[in-house]
């Protein structure tokens, strides 16, 4: 590897680090049940909060709430992944780098 390639690798690493920092500050919201359950996570897919409307809490039917939470989490993850892919695509030139 020559000096030019090393410098390019360093620049890529710096851009990736910056993108990861920006993603950690990006807020994404997923929801289900017409907004009865909301999940907020960052662009690195770390859950920040979960809000549940009291109206969907039915002690006689916990499975319904479980499904709503799961759907809201899945929605937030899907949105977060799309944001991450779009953010990193410009940096990596469309290459899918493992672990990013």
GUMI-732599 format. One line per field, with one value per residue: residue number from 1; y, x, z of N, C-alpha, C in turn. Coordinates in Angstrom, 3 decimals, m for minus. Atoms other than C-alpha are relative to their C-alpha. Example, Ala and Ser with C-alpha at 12.3 -4.5 7.8 and 13.67 -1.06 7.14 Angstrom:
<pts>
nr <- c(1,2)
n.north <- c(m1.190,m1.190)
n.east <- c(0.890,m0.820)
n.up <- c(0.000,m0.060)
ca.north <- c(m4.500,m1.060)
ca.east <- c(12.300,13.670)
ca.up <- c(7.800,7.140)
c.north <- c(1.200,1.090)
c.east <- c(0.900,m0.770)
c.up <- c(0.000,0.730)
</pts>
This chain:
<pts>
nr <- c(1,2,3,4,5,6,7,8,9,10,11,12,13,14,15,16,17,18,19,20,21,22,23,24,25,26,27,28,29,30,31,32,33,34,35,36,37,38,39,40,41,42,43,44,45,46,47,48,49,50,51,52,53,54,55,56,57,58,59,60,61,62,63,64,65,66,67,68,69,70,71,72,73,74,75,76,77,78,79,80,81,82,83,84,85,86,87,88,89,90,91,92,93,94,95,96,97,98,99,100)
n.north <- c(m1.168,m1.195,m1.112,m0.545,0.913,m0.140,m1.265,0.201,0.842,m0.861,m0.918,0.794,0.299,m1.244,m0.248,1.003,m0.379,m1.147,0.487,0.749,m1.000,m0.635,0.984,0.146,m1.158,m0.003,0.601,0.666,0.471,1.041,0.046,0.989,m0.239,m1.407,m0.840,0.385,0.399,m0.693,0.354,m0.966,0.525,m0.810,0.560,1.196,0.989,0.114,m0.494,m1.116,m0.012,0.663,m0.617,0.834,m0.658,0.799,0.651,1.304,0.927,0.851,1.123,1.261,0.356,m0.535,0.319,m1.111,m1.018,0.552,m0.130,m1.420,m0.398,0.646,m0.676,m1.336,0.180,0.400,m1.190,m0.898,0.622,m0.117,m1.401,m0.276,0.649,m0.781,m1.228,0.388,0.399,m1.209,m0.806,0.647,0.281,m1.051,0.080,1.239,0.154,1.073,1.279,0.452,0.356,0.741,m0.637,m1.395)
n.east <- c(0.850,m0.834,0.381,1.269,1.059,0.094,0.701,1.399,0.608,0.166,1.097,1.220,0.257,0.456,1.374,0.860,0.143,0.894,1.350,0.472,0.337,1.252,1.073,0.306,0.795,1.208,1.119,0.976,1.158,0.850,1.253,0.999,1.308,0.367,m0.770,0.198,m1.310,m1.057,m1.358,m0.983,m1.366,m0.937,m0.411,m0.804,0.989,0.095,1.294,m0.085,1.206,1.215,1.191,1.187,1.248,0.705,1.175,m0.288,m0.424,1.119,m0.554,0.602,m0.531,m1.361,m0.543,0.256,m1.015,m1.286,m0.055,m0.148,m1.373,m0.870,0.197,m0.603,m1.463,m0.379,0.149,m1.126,m1.224,0.021,m0.279,m1.384,m0.871,0.064,m0.776,m1.413,m0.423,m0.103,m1.110,m1.283,m0.132,m0.803,m1.378,m0.630,0.147,0.932,m0.508,0.552,m1.116,0.486,m0.063,0.420)
n.up <- c(0.000,0.054,m0.870,0.481,m0.447,m1.462,m0.248,0.383,m1.043,m1.181,0.288,m0.053,m1.416,m0.625,0.466,m0.627,m1.407,m0.045,0.312,m1.167,m1.018,0.421,m0.165,m1.426,m0.390,0.813,m0.721,0.859,m0.757,0.563,m0.744,0.396,m0.601,0.231,m0.902,m1.404,m0.511,0.732,m0.389,0.489,m0.016,0.765,1.282,m0.233,m0.427,m1.453,m0.438,m0.929,m0.825,0.459,m0.571,0.204,m0.371,m1.014,0.566,0.601,m1.050,m0.406,m0.758,0.433,1.314,0.120,1.321,0.910,m0.275,0.450,1.460,0.328,m0.319,0.985,1.287,m0.089,m0.004,1.366,0.836,m0.298,0.516,1.458,0.342,m0.378,0.984,1.238,m0.225,m0.041,1.353,0.823,m0.513,0.271,1.429,0.618,m0.479,0.440,1.451,0.282,m0.468,m1.264,m0.877,m1.152,m1.305,0.031)
ca.north <- c(0.000,3.346,6.666,7.890,4.791,5.172,8.798,7.809,5.121,7.669,10.117,7.392,6.435,10.067,10.433,7.185,8.301,11.596,9.811,7.468,10.479,12.153,8.948,8.727,12.148,11.360,10.620,8.182,7.373,4.174,3.650,1.255,1.196,4.645,6.086,4.294,2.873,4.965,3.942,6.521,5.387,6.946,6.313,3.608,1.685,2.286,2.638,5.969,5.698,3.834,5.550,3.570,5.135,4.035,3.129,0.132,m1.404,m4.262,m6.620,m9.240,m9.186,m8.594,m10.185,m7.227,m4.774,m7.061,m7.066,m3.282,m2.805,m5.295,m3.586,m0.134,m1.366,m3.037,0.155,2.235,m0.246,m0.265,3.542,3.701,1.235,3.291,6.466,4.678,3.171,6.524,8.280,5.744,5.139,8.481,7.842,4.269,4.809,2.232,m0.524,m2.563,m2.549,m5.175,m3.859,m0.454)
ca.east <- c(0.000,1.464,1.223,m1.667,m3.738,m2.956,m4.095,m7.283,m7.959,m7.453,m9.814,m12.422,m12.073,m12.502,m15.630,m17.046,m16.372,m18.118,m21.099,m21.336,m21.308,m24.052,m26.092,m25.794,m27.452,m30.162,m33.550,m35.960,m39.471,m41.349,m44.957,m47.869,m51.551,m52.178,m49.490,m50.581,m47.062,m44.040,m40.406,m37.645,m34.157,m31.029,m29.434,m27.275,m30.403,m30.179,m33.615,m33.961,m37.553,m40.832,m44.185,m47.397,m50.833,m52.768,m55.733,m53.942,m52.983,m55.413,m54.386,m56.724,m54.897,m51.151,m50.438,m51.983,m49.627,m46.662,m47.506,m47.853,m44.478,m42.811,m44.316,m43.216,m39.661,m39.495,m40.748,m38.080,m35.338,m36.392,m36.390,m33.043,m31.483,m32.682,m31.207,m27.896,m27.709,m28.380,m25.845,m23.090,m23.798,m22.300,m19.194,m18.526,m19.416,m22.182,m19.922,m21.452,m18.799,m19.315,m20.114,m21.356)
ca.up <- c(0.000,m0.975,0.861,m1.304,m0.474,3.227,3.139,1.302,3.916,6.713,5.024,4.599,8.246,9.308,7.139,8.527,12.101,11.420,9.868,12.867,15.198,13.165,13.186,16.962,17.119,14.558,16.105,14.454,15.609,14.908,15.830,15.702,16.538,15.025,17.275,20.442,20.833,19.866,19.914,19.611,18.653,17.272,13.902,15.465,16.423,20.152,21.712,23.498,24.708,24.415,24.944,25.369,25.341,28.445,26.263,24.756,28.085,28.609,31.421,29.992,26.639,27.087,23.708,21.917,23.630,22.960,19.241,19.187,20.891,18.554,15.502,16.696,17.404,13.982,12.334,14.091,13.160,9.512,9.384,11.192,8.767,5.799,7.288,7.963,4.489,2.839,5.063,4.484,0.792,m0.185,1.862,0.780,m2.862,m2.644,m1.315,1.468,4.169,6.866,10.322,9.143)
c.north <- c(1.234,1.117,0.593,m0.870,0.089,1.277,m0.108,m0.827,0.822,0.965,m0.729,m0.300,1.243,0.315,m0.989,0.317,1.165,m0.427,m0.772,0.958,0.675,m0.953,m0.165,1.153,0.123,m0.744,m0.527,m0.489,m1.057,m0.049,m1.134,0.356,1.444,0.929,m0.329,m0.463,0.668,m0.406,1.025,m0.650,0.931,m0.731,m1.198,m1.109,m0.300,0.630,1.074,0.042,m0.795,0.670,m0.849,0.766,m0.875,m0.768,m1.374,m1.019,m0.747,m1.211,m1.358,m0.478,0.572,m0.259,1.126,1.093,m0.471,0.157,1.453,0.489,m0.575,0.695,1.384,m0.078,m0.362,1.185,0.957,m0.557,0.140,1.425,0.354,m0.609,0.771,1.276,m0.320,m0.342,1.234,0.864,m0.593,m0.265,1.031,m0.077,m1.204,m0.230,m1.160,m1.379,m0.330,m0.480,m0.721,0.792,1.462,0.090)
c.east <- c(0.898,m0.584,m1.352,m1.172,m0.192,m0.752,m1.480,m0.729,m0.243,m1.172,m1.344,m0.378,m0.528,m1.440,m0.974,m0.224,m0.959,m1.443,m0.584,m0.407,m1.325,m1.177,m0.376,m0.860,m1.294,m1.097,m1.022,m1.133,m0.746,m1.270,m0.878,m1.315,m0.434,0.674,m0.173,1.293,1.045,1.344,0.936,1.377,0.890,0.380,0.923,m0.841,0.043,m1.314,0.212,m1.209,m1.114,m1.157,m1.212,m1.221,m0.746,m1.200,0.254,0.483,m1.226,0.574,m0.551,0.576,1.408,0.621,m0.188,1.050,1.379,0.160,0.196,1.421,0.964,m0.103,0.652,1.523,0.481,m0.073,1.172,1.313,0.077,0.333,1.451,0.978,0.019,0.820,1.500,0.526,0.187,1.186,1.342,0.234,0.878,1.469,0.721,m0.110,m0.905,0.488,m0.635,1.146,m0.555,0.148,m0.418,m1.479)
c.up <- c(0.000,0.865,m0.401,0.474,1.515,0.352,m0.353,1.056,1.264,m0.194,0.064,1.445,0.712,m0.410,0.626,1.478,0.160,m0.259,1.177,1.118,m0.339,0.172,1.468,0.501,m0.803,0.752,m0.999,0.881,m0.795,0.813,m0.513,0.681,m0.108,0.996,1.472,0.661,m0.887,0.570,m0.634,0.127,m0.790,m1.285,0.115,0.626,1.497,0.425,1.059,0.934,m0.664,0.716,m0.373,0.486,1.006,m0.554,m0.604,1.026,0.500,0.724,m0.419,m1.332,m0.176,m1.375,m0.997,0.194,m0.447,m1.504,m0.413,0.260,m1.031,m1.359,0.005,m0.012,m1.403,m0.955,0.214,m0.542,m1.517,m0.439,0.306,m1.003,m1.307,0.124,m0.034,m1.386,m0.876,0.419,m0.426,m1.485,m0.703,0.387,m0.581,m1.492,m0.369,0.429,1.334,0.879,1.230,1.288,0.011,m0.211)
</pts>
